[in-house]
Amino acid sequence: MATLVKQPSQETVSHRDIYLSASMTASGFIPMLQDRSGVVYFTFHGDATKLKAIEEAYWAGTLKLPVRQAFENLRTLKDRLYAAKGSR
């Protein structure tokens, strides 16, 4: 007998907000940096429901994250962003 397991819908979300990106990274998503005509975007791929919930909580000011982890992710993303811009 086969068991049907519903997989979460996958989504790709891209934006330029480094603080939102640090929050999403602290929530367990790994960003890819994409250069689009000289503008770098942070692109996340994952469960559409979770990505949307994190973004909504971030903008509502209700997202709870470990502060140290959020700041470390922000620093890492800045380093990656500057490295990406410097490699052009």
Secondary structure, DSSP 8 states (H G I E B T S, - for coil): ---------EEEEEE--HHHHHHHHHTT---EEEEETTEEEEEEEEEHHHHHHHHHHHHHT-----HHHHHHHHHHHHHHHHHHHHT-
